Amino acid sequence: MKKREVWFDARDLELDNNILSLVFEKNFDHLLIRPELYKKEILPKRMSIAVHVEKIEQLDELEDVIIFSENEEILREAKEKDLPSALFKVITNKDDLEYVYKNGAFYDYVCVLFYETTNIPLELLIAAFQKKNCVLMKFVNNVQDAEIVFGVMEKGSDGIIFTSREMMEIEEMSKLIEKANQVQLNLETGKVVDIKHIGMGCRVCVDTTSILDKNEGMLIGSTSTGGILISSETHHLPYMELRPFRVNAGAVHSYTWFFDETIYLSELKSGMQVMAVNTEGRGRAVSVGRKKMEIRPLLKIEVESKSGKRINVIVQDDWHIRILGPKGKVHNASAIKIGDELLAYFCEGGRHVGIKIDEFLEEAIDFVVSNNQGSASMLQRKFKIGFNRAARLIDSMEERGIVGPSE
């Protein structure tokens, strides 16, 4: 699943406006501004900034921003400066639509404003750009329209640019952003077929910056072919306070999942994102606050799906480690028996540094070689992927000797 981008259009607002104070506290991840607001200290560091540029000389003052413009000369100059580019086009007729078909794929973003209420032009653009590396954005001014845009052709646009000035609409849009960036996984019942006490080893606790629910945890597995749902620390413990932000995840070699990526527990760092999953298979992004690695006795649990696939997880060998089963049943790790049923996620393996081998690696190698340079930020902009994935692609190319070690 690709994360939906949601920009807030602030081009007509001053930074001390109450509307922006609210936006800065909500889930919007990009801010679209006019050039004179650039470099203002009040701009939140967590948000990416897009600047509407109308004169080419304005580019000289801009760095680390997305250049938003209807002027292709400005956008070409932005690309020369290695700045992300966003083509803006108002669509009023067929000629406008064909212009976007023809030129949109040259830029990082295509931002379209429709005056007609029909979604047919948007459907045509979604179909045209679904295999392109540009991000398709549509202007909307209310939450109802945003919900429709996200659902068009079951895929929806890659993102929206929100223009409402109503406080309640902004509050509701923030809730929709959180919902839109969740994923539905197909969790299956895995029957326990083997249990083994394997002695001492290093296990990882993941402390997130979110409060997790009792039916939430993380998918943890020894291989990229699947993981078992390890519960958050939200169930009664007789000798200690609960830590509802924590998952006592598993052995240091284990994988966890972030949507369609896998990440080694050993590689998690403060600020990275992982996926919290509930017993209904609903996944959401949460941030890592810290990880704790300690030597503990370990237990290997292997399960089998109805189709005969087997996966395993290695967890701390202790009663207080909880593993979730169908209908939210909570199992204590050290009390699990052969035949017990646990919730598991079975998927395709064949990954390299957490990414399906054939997904981006070959394209990324061609891109880096043709540009005679490469960095995670360059790959992020080119392929519209997260930092975790981009960094792992660079690591993979370093292993192959395509790029040198970072300095």
C-alpha positions as CSV (number, residue, x, y, z in Angstrom):
1,M,0.0,0.0,0.0
2,K,1.3,3.5,-0.9
3,K,0.6,6.1,1.7
4,R,-1.9,8.8,0.7
5,E,-0.4,12.3,0.6
6,V,-2.6,15.1,1.9
7,W,-1.6,18.7,1.4
8,F,-3.2,21.7,3.0
9,D,-3.6,24.7,0.6
10,A,-2.5,27.7,2.6
11,R,-1.6,30.1,-0.2
12,D,-4.1,32.7,0.8
13,L,-3.5,32.5,4.6
14,E,-1.1,34.3,7.0
15,L,0.9,32.1,9.3
16,D,-0.8,33.6,12.4
17,N,-4.2,32.5,11.2
18,N,-6.2,30.3,13.5
19,I,-6.9,27.9,10.7
20,L,-3.2,27.1,10.2
21,S,-2.7,26.8,14.0
22,L,-5.3,23.9,13.8
23,V,-3.7,22.4,10.6
24,F,-0.3,22.3,12.3
25,E,-1.7,20.1,15.0
26,K,-3.5,17.6,12.7
27,N,-2.5,14.8,10.3
28,F,-1.7,16.9,7.2
29,D,1.8,16.0,5.9
30,H,2.4,18.8,3.3
31,L,1.7,22.5,3.3
32,L,1.3,24.5,0.1
33,I,2.3,28.1,0.5
34,R,3.3,31.2,-1.5
35,P,7.0,32.1,-1.7
36,E,7.0,35.0,0.8
37,L,6.1,32.5,3.6
38,Y,9.2,30.3,2.9
39,K,11.8,30.2,5.7
40,K,9.4,31.5,8.3
41,E,10.3,29.9,11.7
42,I,6.8,29.0,12.5
43,L,6.5,26.5,9.7
44,P,6.4,23.0,11.3
45,K,9.5,20.9,10.7
46,R,7.4,17.7,10.4
47,M,5.6,19.0,7.3
48,S,6.9,18.9,3.8
49,I,6.6,22.3,2.1
50,A,5.4,23.0,-1.4
51,V,5.8,26.5,-2.8
52,H,3.7,28.0,-5.6
53,V,6.3,29.6,-7.9
54,E,5.1,32.0,-10.6
55,K,8.4,33.7,-11.5
56,I,11.6,31.7,-12.4
57,E,13.8,34.0,-10.3
58,Q,11.9,32.9,-7.2
59,L,13.7,29.5,-7.4
60,D,17.0,31.1,-6.4
61,E,15.7,31.4,-2.8
62,L,14.2,28.0,-2.4
63,E,15.7,24.7,-1.3
64,D,14.3,21.4,0.2
65,V,10.8,22.2,-1.0
66,I,8.5,21.0,-3.8
67,I,8.1,23.4,-6.6
68,F,4.4,23.8,-7.5
69,S,3.7,25.6,-10.8
70,E,1.7,25.7,-14.0
71,N,4.7,27.0,-15.8
72,E,6.8,24.2,-17.4
73,E,9.8,26.3,-17.8
74,I,9.9,26.9,-14.0
75,L,9.4,23.1,-13.4
76,R,12.2,22.2,-15.8
77,E,14.5,24.6,-14.0
78,A,13.4,23.1,-10.7
79,K,14.4,19.6,-11.9
80,E,17.8,21.0,-12.9
81,K,18.2,22.1,-9.3
82,D,17.2,18.6,-8.1
83,L,14.0,20.0,-6.6
84,P,10.8,17.9,-6.7
85,S,8.4,19.3,-9.2
86,A,4.6,19.5,-9.2
87,L,2.7,20.3,-12.4
88,F,-0.5,22.3,-11.6
89,K,-3.3,22.3,-14.1
90,V,-6.9,23.5,-14.0
91,I,-9.0,21.0,-16.1
92,T,-11.9,22.6,-17.9
93,N,-12.0,20.6,-21.2
94,K,-10.6,17.7,-23.2
95,D,-7.6,19.7,-24.3
96,D,-6.6,20.3,-20.7
97,L,-6.9,16.6,-20.0
98,E,-4.8,15.6,-23.0
99,Y,-2.2,18.2,-21.9
100,V,-1.9,16.4,-18.5
101,Y,-1.7,13.0,-20.2
102,K,1.1,14.2,-22.4
103,N,3.2,16.1,-19.9
104,G,2.3,15.0,-16.4
105,A,4.6,11.9,-16.2
106,F,7.7,14.2,-16.6
107,Y,7.2,15.6,-13.1
108,D,7.1,14.2,-9.6
109,Y,3.5,15.4,-8.9
110,V,0.5,16.2,-11.1
111,C,-2.0,18.5,-9.2
112,V,-5.3,18.9,-10.9
113,L,-8.3,21.2,-10.2
114,F,-11.6,20.2,-11.7
115,Y,-14.6,22.6,-11.8
116,E,-17.0,19.9,-12.9
117,T,-18.4,17.5,-10.3
118,T,-18.1,14.3,-12.4
119,N,-15.2,11.9,-11.5
120,I,-14.8,10.6,-15.0
121,P,-11.8,12.8,-15.8
122,L,-10.2,11.7,-12.6
123,E,-10.8,8.1,-13.5
124,L,-9.1,8.6,-16.8
125,L,-6.1,10.2,-15.1
126,I,-5.8,7.4,-12.5
127,A,-5.8,4.8,-15.3
128,A,-3.2,6.8,-17.3
129,F,-0.8,7.3,-14.4
130,Q,-1.2,4.0,-12.5
131,K,2.1,2.7,-13.8
132,K,3.9,6.0,-13.8
133,N,6.2,7.3,-11.1
134,C,4.3,10.6,-10.6
135,V,1.9,11.3,-7.7
136,L,-1.6,12.3,-8.8
137,M,-3.2,14.9,-6.5
138,K,-6.7,16.4,-6.7
139,F,-8.0,19.6,-5.1
140,V,-11.0,19.1,-2.9
141,N,-12.8,21.4,-0.5
142,N,-14.7,19.1,1.8
143,V,-14.4,15.7,3.5
144,Q,-17.2,14.1,1.5
145,D,-15.4,14.8,-1.8
146,A,-12.1,13.6,-0.3
147,E,-13.7,10.2,0.6
148,I,-15.0,9.9,-2.9
149,V,-11.7,10.8,-4.5
150,F,-9.9,8.2,-2.4
151,G,-12.3,5.5,-3.5
152,V,-12.5,6.2,-7.2
153,M,-11.9,3.0,-9.2
154,E,-11.2,1.3,-5.8
155,K,-7.7,2.8,-6.0
156,G,-8.3,6.5,-5.8
157,S,-5.9,9.3,-6.4
158,D,-2.5,9.2,-4.7
159,G,-3.4,12.2,-2.6
160,I,-5.5,15.4,-2.3
161,I,-4.9,19.1,-1.8
162,F,-7.4,20.2,0.8
163,T,-8.8,23.8,0.5
164,S,-11.6,24.1,3.1
165,R,-11.5,26.9,5.6
166,E,-14.1,25.4,7.9
167,M,-12.7,24.3,11.3
168,M,-15.0,21.2,11.6
169,E,-14.1,20.1,8.1
170,I,-10.4,20.3,8.9
171,E,-11.0,18.2,12.1
172,E,-12.9,15.6,10.1
173,M,-10.3,15.6,7.3
174,S,-7.6,14.8,9.9
175,K,-9.6,11.8,11.0
176,L,-10.1,10.7,7.4
177,I,-6.3,10.9,6.8
178,E,-5.7,8.5,9.6
179,K,-8.3,6.1,8.2
180,A,-7.1,6.4,4.6
181,N,-3.5,5.5,5.6
182,Q,-4.6,2.2,7.2
183,V,-4.4,-1.1,5.4
184,Q,-6.5,-4.3,5.6
185,L,-4.5,-7.5,5.9
186,N,-5.8,-11.0,5.4
187,L,-5.0,-12.6,8.8
188,E,-5.4,-16.4,8.9
189,T,-5.6,-18.9,11.6
190,G,-2.3,-20.8,12.1
191,K,-2.3,-24.0,14.1
192,V,0.7,-24.6,16.4
193,V,2.6,-27.6,15.1
194,D,5.9,-27.2,17.0
195,I,7.2,-25.5,20.2
196,K,10.9,-25.5,21.1
197,H,12.8,-23.9,24.0
198,I,16.0,-22.8,22.3
199,G,18.0,-21.3,25.2
200,M,19.3,-17.7,25.7
201,G,19.3,-15.1,23.0
202,C,18.8,-11.4,22.3
203,R,15.2,-10.2,22.2
204,V,13.8,-6.8,21.2
205,C,11.1,-4.7,22.9
206,V,9.6,-2.0,20.7
207,D,8.3,1.1,22.5
208,T,6.1,3.1,20.2
209,T,4.9,6.7,20.5
210,S,1.3,5.5,20.3
211,I,-1.1,4.0,22.8
212,L,-2.0,0.6,21.5
213,D,-5.3,-1.2,22.0
214,K,-5.8,-4.6,23.7
215,N,-6.4,-6.2,20.3
216,E,-3.4,-4.7,18.7
217,G,0.2,-5.8,18.3
218,M,2.9,-6.3,15.7
219,L,3.4,-9.0,13.1
220,I,6.7,-10.8,13.9
221,G,8.3,-13.6,11.9
222,S,11.6,-15.4,11.4
223,T,11.3,-15.1,7.6
224,S,9.7,-12.7,5.2
225,T,7.0,-15.3,4.3
226,G,4.9,-14.3,7.3
227,G,4.5,-13.3,10.9
228,I,2.5,-14.1,14.0
229,L,0.5,-11.4,15.8
230,I,2.4,-10.6,19.0
231,S,0.2,-8.6,21.5
232,S,0.9,-5.2,22.8
233,E,1.6,-5.0,26.6
234,T,-2.0,-4.1,27.4
235,H,-3.2,-7.2,29.3
236,H,-3.0,-7.7,33.0
237,L,0.3,-8.3,34.6
238,P,0.4,-9.3,38.3
239,Y,3.8,-7.8,39.2
240,M,4.2,-4.7,37.1
241,E,2.4,-1.7,35.5
242,L,1.3,-2.1,31.9
243,R,3.1,-0.4,29.1
244,P,0.4,0.1,26.5
245,F,2.9,1.7,24.0
246,R,5.1,-1.5,24.0
247,V,5.3,-4.7,22.1
248,N,7.7,-7.3,23.5
249,A,8.3,-8.3,20.0
250,G,10.8,-11.2,19.5
251,A,14.3,-12.3,18.8
252,V,16.8,-9.9,17.3
253,H,16.9,-11.6,13.8
254,S,13.1,-11.3,13.3
255,Y,11.2,-9.3,10.7
256,T,8.3,-7.0,11.3
257,W,6.1,-5.4,8.7
258,F,5.5,-1.8,7.6
259,F,2.7,-2.2,5.0
260,D,4.5,-4.0,2.1
261,E,8.0,-3.7,3.5
262,T,9.7,-5.9,6.0
263,I,12.2,-4.5,8.6
264,Y,14.6,-6.3,10.8
265,L,13.9,-5.6,14.5
266,S,17.6,-5.1,14.9
267,E,17.5,-2.2,12.5
268,L,14.7,-0.2,14.1
269,K,15.6,3.3,15.3
270,S,13.9,6.1,17.0
271,G,11.6,7.9,14.6
272,M,11.2,5.0,12.2
273,Q,7.7,3.7,11.5
274,V,6.3,0.2,12.0
275,M,2.8,-1.2,11.5
276,A,0.5,-1.9,14.4
277,V,-2.1,-4.6,13.5
278,N,-5.3,-5.5,15.2
279,T,-7.1,-8.9,15.4
280,E,-9.4,-7.8,12.5
281,G,-6.3,-7.3,10.3
282,R,-6.4,-3.5,10.3
283,G,-2.9,-2.1,10.1
284,R,-1.8,1.5,10.9
285,A,1.5,3.3,11.0
286,V,3.0,4.0,14.4
287,S,6.4,5.6,15.2
288,V,9.2,3.9,17.2
289,G,10.2,5.8,20.3
290,R,13.0,3.4,21.3
291,K,13.9,-0.3,21.2
292,K,15.4,-2.3,24.0
293,M,17.6,-5.3,23.3
294,E,18.3,-7.7,26.3
295,I,19.4,-11.3,26.8
296,R,16.5,-13.5,27.6
297,P,15.4,-17.2,27.3
298,L,13.7,-17.7,23.9
299,L,10.9,-19.9,22.6
300,K,10.3,-20.9,19.0
301,I,6.6,-21.3,18.0
302,E,5.8,-22.7,14.6
303,V,2.3,-22.6,13.0
304,E,0.8,-24.0,9.9
305,S,-2.0,-22.5,7.7
306,K,-4.9,-24.5,6.4
307,S,-3.1,-24.7,3.0
308,G,0.0,-26.2,4.6
309,K,2.3,-23.1,4.7
310,R,4.5,-22.9,7.8
311,I,6.1,-19.9,9.5
312,N,7.6,-19.4,12.9
313,V,8.4,-16.7,15.5
314,I,10.9,-16.7,18.3
315,V,9.8,-14.8,21.3
316,Q,10.9,-14.4,24.9
317,D,10.1,-17.6,26.8
318,D,7.9,-16.1,29.5
319,W,4.3,-16.2,30.7
320,H,3.8,-12.4,30.3
321,I,4.5,-12.4,26.6
322,R,1.1,-12.5,24.9
323,I,0.2,-13.8,21.4
324,L,-3.2,-13.1,19.9
325,G,-5.5,-15.8,18.5
326,P,-8.8,-15.8,16.6
327,K,-11.6,-13.6,18.1
328,G,-8.9,-11.8,20.1
329,K,-8.1,-14.7,22.4
330,V,-5.0,-14.0,24.4
331,H,-2.4,-16.7,24.8
332,N,0.5,-16.6,27.2
333,A,3.6,-17.6,25.3
334,S,5.0,-20.2,27.8
335,A,1.6,-21.8,28.1
336,I,1.0,-22.4,24.4
337,K,0.4,-26.0,23.4
338,I,0.5,-28.0,20.1
339,G,-2.9,-27.5,18.4
340,D,-3.5,-24.0,19.7
341,E,-4.7,-21.5,17.1
342,L,-2.9,-18.1,16.6
343,L,-3.4,-15.3,14.2
344,A,-0.8,-15.2,11.4
345,Y,-0.1,-13.3,8.2
346,F,1.1,-15.5,5.3
347,C,2.7,-13.7,2.4
348,E,5.2,-14.0,-0.5
349,G,8.8,-14.2,0.5
350,G,11.7,-13.6,-2.0
351,R,12.7,-10.2,-0.5
352,H,16.1,-8.5,-0.4
353,V,16.7,-5.9,2.3
354,G,13.0,-5.9,3.1
355,I,11.7,-5.3,-0.4
356,K,10.4,-7.7,-3.0
357,I,13.5,-8.2,-5.2
358,D,11.9,-7.4,-8.5
359,E,9.9,-4.4,-7.3
360,F,12.2,-1.3,-7.4
361,L,15.8,-2.6,-7.3
362,E,16.6,-2.9,-11.0
363,E,15.0,0.5,-11.8
364,A,16.8,2.1,-8.8
365,I,20.2,0.7,-10.1
366,D,19.5,2.1,-13.6
367,F,18.5,5.5,-12.2
368,V,21.7,5.7,-10.0
369,V,24.0,4.6,-12.7
370,S,22.5,7.0,-15.3
371,N,22.9,9.9,-12.9
372,N,26.3,8.8,-11.6
373,Q,25.2,9.4,-8.1
374,G,22.6,8.1,-5.6
375,S,21.1,8.9,-2.2
376,A,18.1,7.8,-0.3
377,S,16.5,11.2,-0.8
378,M,16.9,11.0,-4.6
379,L,15.2,7.6,-4.6
380,Q,12.4,8.9,-2.4
381,R,11.6,11.6,-4.9
382,K,12.1,9.4,-8.0
383,F,10.0,6.4,-6.9
384,K,7.7,8.1,-4.4
385,I,8.7,5.6,-1.6
386,G,9.3,6.0,2.1
387,F,12.7,6.7,3.6
388,N,13.0,3.2,5.1
389,R,12.6,1.6,1.6
390,A,14.9,4.1,-0.1
391,A,17.7,3.6,2.5
392,R,17.5,-0.2,2.1
393,L,17.7,0.2,-1.7
394,I,20.9,2.2,-1.2
395,D,22.2,-0.5,1.2
396,S,21.5,-3.2,-1.4
397,M,23.4,-1.2,-4.1
398,E,26.3,-0.8,-1.6
399,E,26.4,-4.5,-1.1
400,R,26.6,-5.0,-4.8
401,G,29.4,-2.4,-5.2
402,I,27.2,0.0,-7.2
403,V,27.6,2.8,-4.7
404,G,30.3,3.4,-2.2
405,P,29.7,3.6,1.6
406,S,28.1,6.7,3.0
407,E,30.5,9.2,4.5
